[in-house]
Amino acid sequence: MRLAIDAEAILAAFSGQNAELEDVLRPSILAITKLIVDDYGSKISLDGSGMSKDWLNRVYSTPQRLRMVSEAELSEYSLAEPEDLECHYVGAAYYNGQHLIRDAASPSIAVKAKQFGLRLSNTSDKIDIESLCGHKIVAHFSLNSSTSYKHNILRDFFANETQVVIYDRYLKASSLCFLETVIRAAHKNVCVTIISEFDSNGNSSLTKEVVQQSLKKVRPHGTINCYYPNFKEMSDKHDRHIHLNNRLQLTFSSGMDCFGLAPEWNNSECDIHVYFLSGESAIRDYPVKKEIKGNGVVIKCFSKI
């Protein structure tokens, strides 16, 4: 995770006072300023040995694990006081995920941390592992008109999957191309459920039968079920999700046609988040109909909420 941490908190973490904090620090990306580096040098690096010094030296030797906040950046928010270490720690955290860890937070820094919207914690706090960055969102991809990503950035998430539920209100030819690619990576006996309006409202040329036949060609031994959303019972009409059993959920900020088609791969604006799921995740209900005027049924799947 991204954070800023004072020298005393580093010493406390690697002294064995809080093993969970030590575990969190080891892979973290650390925010520093020149004044913070001097603080670390006087309190950590000069002791000649110790786990905290060894850890800090490894961080210093790996530029990707550091966020150096400049004086100019601190000045933008009036935090560049040359001898005000608390301002520097606040500024470092502000530019690096807004989480600051102090060994013993003073009232003044608590006020300043609140002013800048920081999450402030100390070395005695119990670490909530599930709240840490990366626990729920395991991958993120940003597409726009300047990118040319192909479907393969998501394909591996579908490898050997046996249960796939897809919801996208509007499917296009490029959406179907994407689904053909990723379903090809799934288990040969995969059960795929697709919920979409298809051609029922004139916004898509794809019929339910065309989608079903296309995916059946990709996975002839699989089961392909297509449903219409029952909007009388469904409130989240414009969501776009793919649920992979109780493992993962892919959520798209725009349609699954965002990749475009080969060979140009003209991407459109879309943020794709991949969420971790488990057997303890929430159950989401999709009210659907097999036929437009048919009776309603409910598709249940594991979901992030």
C-alpha positions as a Markdown table, in Angstrom:
| # | Residue | x | y | z |
|---|---|---|---|---|
| 1 | Met | 0.0 | 0.0 | 0.0 |
| 2 | Arg | 1.0 | 3.7 | -0.3 |
| 3 | Leu | 1.8 | 5.5 | 3.0 |
| 4 | Ala | 4.0 | 7.9 | 4.9 |
| 5 | Ile | 5.4 | 6.8 | 8.3 |
| 6 | Asp | 7.6 | 8.6 | 10.8 |
| 7 | Ala | 10.9 | 7.3 | 12.0 |
| 8 | Glu | 9.7 | 6.3 | 15.5 |
| 9 | Ala | 6.9 | 4.2 | 14.0 |
| 10 | Ile | 9.4 | 2.3 | 11.7 |
| 11 | Leu | 11.6 | 1.6 | 14.7 |
| 12 | Ala | 8.6 | 0.4 | 16.7 |
| 13 | Ala | 7.3 | -1.8 | 13.9 |
| 14 | Phe | 10.6 | -3.6 | 13.4 |
| 15 | Ser | 11.2 | -4.0 | 17.1 |
| 16 | Gly | 8.5 | -6.6 | 17.3 |
| 17 | Gln | 5.8 | -4.3 | 19.0 |
| 18 | Asn | 3.4 | -4.8 | 16.1 |
| 19 | Ala | 4.2 | -7.7 | 13.8 |
| 20 | Glu | 1.1 | -7.0 | 11.6 |
| 21 | Leu | 2.4 | -3.5 | 10.9 |
| 22 | Glu | 5.8 | -4.9 | 10.0 |
| 23 | Asp | 4.2 | -7.2 | 7.5 |
| 24 | Val | 2.3 | -4.3 | 6.0 |
| 25 | Leu | 5.4 | -2.1 | 5.7 |
| 26 | Arg | 7.6 | -4.6 | 3.9 |
| 27 | Pro | 5.9 | -4.4 | 0.5 |
| 28 | Ser | 4.6 | -0.8 | 0.9 |
| 29 | Ile | 5.5 | 2.3 | -1.3 |
| 30 | Leu | 7.0 | 4.9 | 1.0 |
| 31 | Ala | 6.5 | 8.7 | 0.7 |
| 32 | Ile | 9.5 | 10.9 | 1.7 |
| 33 | Thr | 10.7 | 14.4 | 1.5 |
| 34 | Lys | 14.3 | 15.7 | 2.0 |
| 35 | Leu | 13.5 | 16.6 | 5.7 |
| 36 | Ile | 12.0 | 13.1 | 6.3 |
| 37 | Val | 15.1 | 11.5 | 4.9 |
| 38 | Asp | 17.2 | 13.5 | 7.3 |
| 39 | Asp | 14.8 | 12.4 | 10.1 |
| 40 | Tyr | 15.3 | 8.8 | 9.1 |
| 41 | Gly | 19.0 | 9.3 | 8.9 |
| 42 | Ser | 19.4 | 10.7 | 12.4 |
| 43 | Lys | 17.1 | 8.1 | 14.1 |
| 44 | Ile | 17.4 | 4.9 | 12.0 |
| 45 | Ser | 20.4 | 4.9 | 9.7 |
| 46 | Leu | 22.9 | 6.0 | 12.3 |
| 47 | Asp | 22.3 | 3.1 | 14.7 |
| 48 | Gly | 24.6 | 0.9 | 12.7 |
| 49 | Ser | 22.4 | -2.2 | 12.5 |
| 50 | Gly | 18.8 | -3.4 | 13.0 |
| 51 | Met | 15.9 | -4.7 | 11.0 |
| 52 | Ser | 14.5 | -1.2 | 10.5 |
| 53 | Lys | 17.7 | 0.1 | 9.0 |
| 54 | Asp | 18.0 | -3.0 | 6.7 |
| 55 | Trp | 14.4 | -2.5 | 5.5 |
| 56 | Leu | 14.9 | 1.2 | 4.9 |
| 57 | Asn | 18.1 | 0.6 | 2.9 |
| 58 | Arg | 16.2 | -1.9 | 0.7 |
| 59 | Val | 13.5 | 0.7 | 0.1 |
| 60 | Tyr | 16.1 | 3.3 | -0.8 |
| 61 | Ser | 17.7 | 1.0 | -3.3 |
| 62 | Thr | 14.4 | 0.4 | -5.1 |
| 63 | Pro | 13.2 | 3.6 | -6.7 |
| 64 | Gln | 9.8 | 2.0 | -7.5 |
| 65 | Arg | 9.1 | 1.8 | -3.8 |
| 66 | Leu | 9.6 | 5.5 | -3.1 |
| 67 | Arg | 7.5 | 8.6 | -3.7 |
| 68 | Met | 9.8 | 11.6 | -3.3 |
| 69 | Val | 7.6 | 14.7 | -2.6 |
| 70 | Ser | 9.3 | 17.9 | -3.7 |
| 71 | Glu | 9.4 | 21.2 | -2.0 |
| 72 | Ala | 7.4 | 22.7 | -4.9 |
| 73 | Glu | 4.7 | 20.1 | -4.4 |
| 74 | Leu | 4.6 | 20.8 | -0.6 |
| 75 | Ser | 4.4 | 24.5 | -1.4 |
| 76 | Glu | 1.2 | 24.1 | -3.4 |
| 77 | Tyr | -0.5 | 23.2 | -0.1 |
| 78 | Ser | 1.5 | 25.4 | 2.2 |
| 79 | Leu | 3.3 | 22.4 | 3.7 |
| 80 | Ala | 6.9 | 23.3 | 2.8 |
| 81 | Glu | 7.9 | 24.7 | 6.2 |
| 82 | Pro | 11.7 | 24.0 | 6.2 |
| 83 | Glu | 11.9 | 22.9 | 9.8 |
| 84 | Asp | 8.3 | 21.6 | 10.4 |
| 85 | Leu | 8.7 | 17.9 | 10.3 |
| 86 | Glu | 5.0 | 17.3 | 11.0 |
| 87 | Cys | 4.0 | 19.4 | 7.9 |
| 88 | His | 6.4 | 17.2 | 5.8 |
| 89 | Tyr | 4.9 | 14.0 | 7.0 |
| 90 | Val | 1.4 | 15.3 | 6.3 |
| 91 | Gly | 2.5 | 16.5 | 2.8 |
| 92 | Ala | 4.2 | 13.2 | 2.1 |
| 93 | Ala | 1.0 | 11.2 | 3.0 |
| 94 | Tyr | -1.2 | 13.7 | 1.1 |
| 95 | Tyr | 0.7 | 12.9 | -2.1 |
| 96 | Asn | 0.9 | 9.2 | -1.6 |
| 97 | Gly | -2.5 | 7.6 | -0.8 |
| 98 | Gln | -3.4 | 9.8 | 2.3 |
| 99 | His | -2.4 | 7.3 | 5.0 |
| 100 | Leu | 0.0 | 8.5 | 7.7 |
| 101 | Ile | 1.4 | 6.3 | 10.5 |
| 102 | Arg | 2.9 | 8.0 | 13.5 |
| 103 | Asp | 4.3 | 6.4 | 16.7 |
| 104 | Ala | 2.5 | 8.9 | 18.9 |
| 105 | Ala | 0.4 | 11.4 | 17.1 |
| 106 | Ser | 0.3 | 14.9 | 18.7 |
| 107 | Pro | -2.9 | 16.9 | 18.9 |
| 108 | Ser | -1.5 | 19.4 | 16.3 |
| 109 | Ile | -0.8 | 16.7 | 13.7 |
| 110 | Ala | -4.2 | 15.1 | 14.3 |
| 111 | Val | -5.8 | 18.5 | 13.4 |
| 112 | Lys | -3.7 | 18.9 | 10.3 |
| 113 | Ala | -4.2 | 15.3 | 9.2 |
| 114 | Lys | -8.0 | 15.9 | 9.5 |
| 115 | Gln | -7.6 | 19.1 | 7.5 |
| 116 | Phe | -6.0 | 17.2 | 4.7 |
| 117 | Gly | -8.3 | 14.2 | 4.8 |
| 118 | Leu | -5.6 | 11.8 | 5.9 |
| 119 | Arg | -6.2 | 8.4 | 7.6 |
| 120 | Leu | -4.1 | 8.7 | 10.7 |
| 121 | Ser | -3.0 | 5.7 | 12.7 |
| 122 | Asn | -0.3 | 4.8 | 15.2 |
| 123 | Thr | 1.8 | 1.8 | 15.9 |
| 124 | Ser | -0.6 | 0.4 | 18.6 |
| 125 | Asp | -3.5 | 0.3 | 16.2 |
| 126 | Lys | -4.7 | -3.1 | 15.1 |
| 127 | Ile | -4.3 | -3.6 | 11.3 |
| 128 | Asp | -7.5 | -4.3 | 9.5 |
| 129 | Ile | -6.1 | -6.5 | 6.7 |
| 130 | Glu | -9.4 | -6.4 | 4.7 |
| 131 | Ser | -9.3 | -2.6 | 4.6 |
| 132 | Leu | -5.9 | -2.4 | 2.9 |
| 133 | Cys | -5.5 | -1.4 | -0.7 |
| 134 | Gly | -5.2 | -4.4 | -2.9 |
| 135 | His | -7.3 | -6.7 | -0.7 |
| 136 | Lys | -10.5 | -6.2 | -2.6 |
| 137 | Ile | -9.4 | -4.8 | -5.9 |
| 138 | Val | -6.8 | -7.2 | -7.3 |
| 139 | Ala | -6.3 | -5.6 | -10.7 |
| 140 | His | -7.2 | -2.4 | -12.5 |
| 141 | Phe | -7.0 | -1.4 | -16.2 |
| 142 | Ser | -7.7 | 2.0 | -17.7 |
| 143 | Leu | -8.6 | 2.2 | -21.4 |
| 144 | Asn | -9.1 | 5.3 | -23.5 |
| 145 | Ser | -8.7 | 6.6 | -27.0 |
| 146 | Ser | -4.9 | 6.6 | -26.6 |
| 147 | Thr | -4.6 | 3.0 | -25.6 |
| 148 | Ser | -4.8 | -0.2 | -27.8 |
| 149 | Tyr | -5.2 | -3.0 | -25.2 |
| 150 | Lys | -6.4 | -6.4 | -26.5 |
| 151 | His | -8.6 | -8.9 | -24.8 |
| 152 | Asn | -5.7 | -10.8 | -23.5 |
| 153 | Ile | -5.2 | -8.4 | -20.5 |
| 154 | Leu | -8.3 | -10.1 | -19.0 |
| 155 | Arg | -8.3 | -13.6 | -20.6 |
| 156 | Asp | -6.2 | -15.2 | -17.9 |
| 157 | Phe | -8.8 | -14.4 | -15.2 |
| 158 | Phe | -11.2 | -16.8 | -17.1 |
| 159 | Ala | -8.8 | -19.7 | -17.3 |
| 160 | Asn | -10.5 | -23.0 | -16.4 |
| 161 | Glu | -13.5 | -21.1 | -15.0 |
| 162 | Thr | -16.7 | -23.2 | -14.7 |
| 163 | Gln | -19.3 | -20.6 | -13.8 |
| 164 | Val | -19.6 | -17.2 | -15.6 |
| 165 | Val | -22.4 | -14.7 | -15.2 |
| 166 | Ile | -22.3 | -11.6 | -17.5 |
| 167 | Tyr | -24.5 | -8.5 | -17.3 |
| 168 | Asp | -24.2 | -5.8 | -20.0 |
| 169 | Arg | -27.4 | -4.1 | -21.0 |
| 170 | Tyr | -26.2 | -3.3 | -24.6 |
| 171 | Leu | -24.0 | -5.8 | -26.5 |
| 172 | Lys | -22.3 | -4.9 | -29.8 |
| 173 | Ala | -20.2 | -6.9 | -32.2 |
| 174 | Ser | -17.0 | -5.9 | -30.4 |
| 175 | Ser | -18.6 | -7.0 | -27.1 |
| 176 | Leu | -19.3 | -10.4 | -28.5 |
| 177 | Cys | -15.8 | -10.6 | -29.9 |
| 178 | Phe | -14.5 | -10.0 | -26.4 |
| 179 | Leu | -16.7 | -12.6 | -24.8 |
| 180 | Glu | -15.7 | -15.2 | -27.4 |
| 181 | Thr | -12.0 | -14.6 | -26.6 |
| 182 | Val | -12.3 | -14.8 | -22.8 |
| 183 | Ile | -14.8 | -17.7 | -22.8 |
| 184 | Arg | -12.4 | -19.7 | -25.0 |
| 185 | Ala | -10.1 | -19.7 | -21.9 |
| 186 | Ala | -12.7 | -21.1 | -19.6 |
| 187 | His | -13.3 | -24.8 | -18.8 |
| 188 | Lys | -14.6 | -26.9 | -21.7 |
| 189 | Asn | -17.8 | -27.5 | -19.6 |
| 190 | Val | -18.3 | -23.9 | -18.5 |
| 191 | Cys | -21.8 | -22.7 | -17.7 |
| 192 | Val | -22.2 | -19.1 | -19.1 |
| 193 | Thr | -25.2 | -16.9 | -18.2 |
| 194 | Ile | -25.6 | -13.7 | -20.3 |
| 195 | Ile | -28.0 | -11.0 | -19.3 |
| 196 | Ser | -28.7 | -8.3 | -21.9 |
| 197 | Glu | -31.4 | -6.6 | -23.8 |
| 198 | Phe | -29.9 | -8.0 | -27.1 |
| 199 | Asp | -31.9 | -6.6 | -30.0 |
| 200 | Ser | -35.2 | -6.2 | -28.1 |
| 201 | Asn | -35.0 | -2.3 | -27.9 |
| 202 | Gly | -33.2 | -1.5 | -31.2 |
| 203 | Asn | -29.9 | -0.5 | -29.5 |
| 204 | Ser | -28.1 | -3.7 | -30.6 |
| 205 | Ser | -28.2 | -5.8 | -33.8 |
| 206 | Leu | -27.3 | -8.9 | -31.8 |
| 207 | Thr | -30.1 | -11.3 | -31.1 |
| 208 | Lys | -30.1 | -13.7 | -28.2 |
| 209 | Glu | -29.8 | -16.6 | -30.6 |
| 210 | Val | -26.7 | -15.1 | -32.4 |
| 211 | Val | -24.9 | -14.6 | -29.0 |
| 212 | Gln | -25.7 | -18.1 | -27.9 |
| 213 | Gln | -24.6 | -19.7 | -31.1 |
| 214 | Ser | -21.4 | -17.7 | -31.2 |
| 215 | Leu | -20.3 | -18.7 | -27.7 |
| 216 | Lys | -21.4 | -22.3 | -28.3 |
| 217 | Lys | -19.0 | -22.5 | -31.2 |
| 218 | Val | -16.2 | -21.4 | -28.8 |
| 219 | Arg | -17.2 | -23.9 | -26.0 |
| 220 | Pro | -19.3 | -26.6 | -27.7 |
| 221 | His | -19.4 | -28.7 | -24.5 |
| 222 | Gly | -20.4 | -25.7 | -22.3 |
| 223 | Thr | -23.8 | -24.5 | -21.4 |
| 224 | Ile | -24.8 | -21.0 | -22.7 |
| 225 | Asn | -27.9 | -19.4 | -21.3 |
| 226 | Cys | -29.2 | -16.0 | -22.4 |
| 227 | Tyr | -31.7 | -13.9 | -20.5 |
| 228 | Tyr | -33.4 | -10.5 | -20.8 |
| 229 | Pro | -33.2 | -8.3 | -17.7 |
| 230 | Asn | -36.4 | -7.8 | -15.8 |
| 231 | Phe | -36.3 | -4.1 | -15.2 |
| 232 | Lys | -39.5 | -4.1 | -13.1 |
| 233 | Glu | -37.4 | -5.8 | -10.4 |
| 234 | Met | -33.9 | -4.6 | -11.2 |
| 235 | Ser | -32.7 | -1.2 | -10.0 |
| 236 | Asp | -29.0 | -1.2 | -11.3 |
| 237 | Lys | -29.9 | -1.0 | -15.0 |
| 238 | His | -26.6 | 0.4 | -16.3 |
| 239 | Asp | -24.1 | -1.8 | -14.4 |
| 240 | Arg | -21.7 | -3.9 | -16.4 |
| 241 | His | -20.3 | -6.9 | -14.5 |
| 242 | Ile | -18.8 | -10.3 | -15.0 |
| 243 | His | -19.0 | -12.7 | -12.1 |
| 244 | Leu | -16.5 | -15.6 | -12.1 |
| 245 | Asn | -18.0 | -18.1 | -9.6 |
| 246 | Asn | -16.9 | -17.1 | -6.1 |
| 247 | Arg | -13.4 | -16.0 | -7.2 |
| 248 | Leu | -13.6 | -12.7 | -9.0 |
| 249 | Gln | -15.9 | -10.0 | -10.3 |
| 250 | Leu | -15.0 | -7.8 | -13.2 |
| 251 | Thr | -16.7 | -4.4 | -13.3 |
| 252 | Phe | -16.7 | -2.1 | -16.3 |
| 253 | Ser | -17.3 | 1.6 | -16.2 |
| 254 | Ser | -18.6 | 1.5 | -19.8 |
| 255 | Gly | -19.7 | -1.3 | -22.2 |
| 256 | Met | -17.7 | -4.4 | -22.8 |
| 257 | Asp | -17.2 | -3.1 | -26.4 |
| 258 | Cys | -14.5 | -0.9 | -24.9 |
| 259 | Phe | -11.6 | -2.8 | -26.6 |
| 260 | Gly | -12.8 | -2.3 | -30.1 |
| 261 | Leu | -12.0 | -4.8 | -32.9 |
| 262 | Ala | -8.8 | -6.2 | -34.4 |
| 263 | Pro | -6.5 | -5.1 | -36.0 |
| 264 | Glu | -6.9 | -1.5 | -34.9 |
| 265 | Trp | -8.0 | -2.1 | -31.3 |
| 266 | Asn | -9.4 | 1.4 | -30.9 |
| 267 | Asn | -10.1 | 1.4 | -27.2 |
| 268 | Ser | -12.8 | 3.6 | -25.7 |
| 269 | Glu | -12.9 | 5.2 | -22.3 |
| 270 | Cys | -13.4 | 2.5 | -19.7 |
| 271 | Asp | -12.1 | 1.6 | -16.2 |
| 272 | Ile | -12.0 | -2.1 | -15.5 |
| 273 | His | -11.7 | -3.3 | -11.9 |
| 274 | Val | -11.2 | -6.9 | -10.9 |
| 275 | Tyr | -12.5 | -7.6 | -7.4 |
| 276 | Phe | -11.6 | -10.5 | -5.1 |
| 277 | Leu | -14.5 | -12.7 | -4.1 |
| 278 | Ser | -14.9 | -15.7 | -1.8 |
| 279 | Gly | -17.6 | -18.1 | -0.6 |
| 280 | Glu | -18.4 | -15.5 | 2.1 |
| 281 | Ser | -19.1 | -12.7 | -0.4 |
| 282 | Ala | -22.5 | -11.2 | -0.8 |
| 283 | Ile | -25.1 | -12.8 | -3.1 |
| 284 | Arg | -26.4 | -10.6 | -5.9 |
| 285 | Asp | -29.8 | -11.3 | -7.5 |
| 286 | Tyr | -30.4 | -10.6 | -11.2 |
| 287 | Pro | -34.1 | -10.6 | -12.0 |
| 288 | Val | -34.4 | -11.9 | -15.5 |
| 289 | Lys | -36.8 | -13.4 | -18.1 |
| 290 | Lys | -36.1 | -16.2 | -20.6 |
| 291 | Glu | -38.4 | -14.4 | -23.0 |
| 292 | Ile | -39.3 | -10.8 | -23.2 |
| 293 | Lys | -42.9 | -11.5 | -22.2 |
| 294 | Gly | -42.2 | -14.6 | -20.2 |
| 295 | Asn | -42.2 | -15.2 | -16.5 |
| 296 | Gly | -39.5 | -13.8 | -14.3 |
| 297 | Val | -36.8 | -15.8 | -12.6 |
| 298 | Val | -33.7 | -14.8 | -10.5 |
| 299 | Ile | -30.1 | -15.5 | -11.3 |
| 300 | Lys | -28.0 | -15.6 | -8.1 |
| 301 | Cys | -24.2 | -15.1 | -8.1 |
| 302 | Phe | -21.4 | -14.1 | -5.7 |
| 303 | Ser | -20.7 | -10.3 | -5.8 |
| 304 | Lys | -18.5 | -7.6 | -4.3 |
| 305 | Ile | -21.7 | -6.1 | -2.7 |
